[in-house]
Amino acid sequence: MRHGVASIKKASAGVDKVNAKQFKQNLDPNLSELLDQLKQKKYKAKLIKRVNIPKENGKTRPLGIPTVKDKILQKAAAQILEAIYDQEFLTSSYGYRPGVGPQKAVKKLTKEIQGKYSYIVEADIKGYFNNIDHEWLMKMLQLRIKDKAFLGLIRKWLKAGILDTTGKTIHPTTGCPQGSTISPILANIYLHYALDLWFEKIVKPRSISDAYLCRFADDFICAFRYKQDAERFYKALGKRLGKFKLELAEEKTKVISFSRFRKHENTSFEFLGFGYRWKVSQKGNDIITRQTSRKKLTKSIQNFTEWCKEKRNKRLKKIVDMFNAKLRGYFNYYGVIGNYSRIQQFYNIAIKILYKWLNRRSQKKSFNWTEFNAKMKWYGLMRQK
C-alpha cells in the first residue's frame, strides 16, 4: 500500500477533508488502521465527493473524488487487476495500460488505414463511465477472479454513495466514477468483453474482407475494406452495446467513406485529438495527414488562458519553467509529421496570451513586446518543435 501512497502524492481531499499531504503526516498509523479494517472485514468505502468539470461543448462532466484512504486501497487493487488482465487485453486496446498510450494508438491507426481500408465507422458511447452496469461488470470479473473478498471490495466501491454538489447523497446503480483510481481498469475490462472480443471473434470472421478496431478507453475507430461490412457493423453495434446497457450517441456515430481513391470527397474523422484526412504530398504521394482537431486546439487555448490568469502573479522564472513544461507535454503529444502549422498556431497564440496576462499583473503595463521577448529569452522560454 505504500506504493499506492507514492502514486497519489497530490491527491485532493475527499469527503473527510484529508488530502495526501495531511495523510502522510500521520502515515504509519493511518496505514495500520486501514490494514486492520481490511483484516477484520470492517472496511467501508466512504462517500465519493462529486465535482463538475467543464467540457468542450459547454456542458459539464461529473468527477468523483474518493478519500485518500480509498484511493490508496483502490490503487493496490488496480495493480492486481492490471497484472491479471494486461495479458488478456487485445492489441487493439490502448487505454489505461502500462507502456501503452495514445501516441501508439495514433501511430498504429495511421499505419493500418494507409492501405487496405476504405470505410471508417466513427462511434461515440453516450456517458460511458456513468452507464457501466454493475451486475454485468461483476459477471465479467468473476470469469477470471475467484477471490470473493476481493470481488466484494470492488462491489463496495461501485456501490459507494456519491455526495452531490447540492449536498444530497446519491446511491448509484450503474457507473464507475471518473476520478476514482480503480475506474480506468474496470472500464477497460468492461469494453474488453462488450466490444473487443466481440469484434475479434464475431465481426472480423463474418466480414467479407479486412476489418480493424483501434480503441483507447471508450474512444474507438473501426475500419473496413468494404462498405457492406462497415454498414453491417454499424447496424449491429448499437444492439451489441445495448445488451450491456450502453447507448451510442447517434449524432456522433456514422459510416465515413475514407479512401485515397476518393480524395475528392474530402472526408475526415477525429480520434484522440487529431483530425485525419487524405491528401497528396509535395512529392505527389497519397498520404494521411494528422492535425490537431479544431475542437482540441480551442480547448487547449481556453485552458492555457485560465492557467495564465491563475499563475500570472508568480515569479517570472517560475512561470516560464511551468510554461515550458506545458509546451513540452503539448509538443510530445501533438508533434507528429504534418501538424507543424497547428503546433505553430498554438504556440503563437499562447505567447500572446502570456504577454497579455503578464501585463495585467498591475495597473501599469509591465513591458512592451521587445522587453517581453528579451525577458522570455533570458529565462529560457523554449521555441516550438
Buried (B, 14 or more C-beta within 10 A) or exposed (E): BEEBBEBBEEBBBBBBEBBBEEBEEEEEEBBEEBEEBEEEEEBEBBBBBBBEEEEEEEEEBBBBBBBBBBBBBBBBBBBEBBEBBBEBBEEBBBBBBEEBBBBEBBEBBBEBBEEEBBBBBBBBBBBBBBBBBBEBBBEBBEEEBEEEEBBEBBBBBBEBBBBBEEEEEEEBEBBBBBBBBBBBBBBBBBBBBBBBEBBBEEBBEEBEEBBBBBBBBBBBBBBBBBEEBBBBBBEBBBEBBEEBBBEBEEEEBEBBEBBBEEBEEEBBBBBBBBBBBBEEEEEEEBBBBBBBBEEBBEBBBEEBBEBBEEBBEEEBEEBBBEBBEBBEEBBEBBBBEBBEEBBEBBBEBBBEBBBEBBBEEEEEEBEEEEEBBEBBEEBEBBEBE
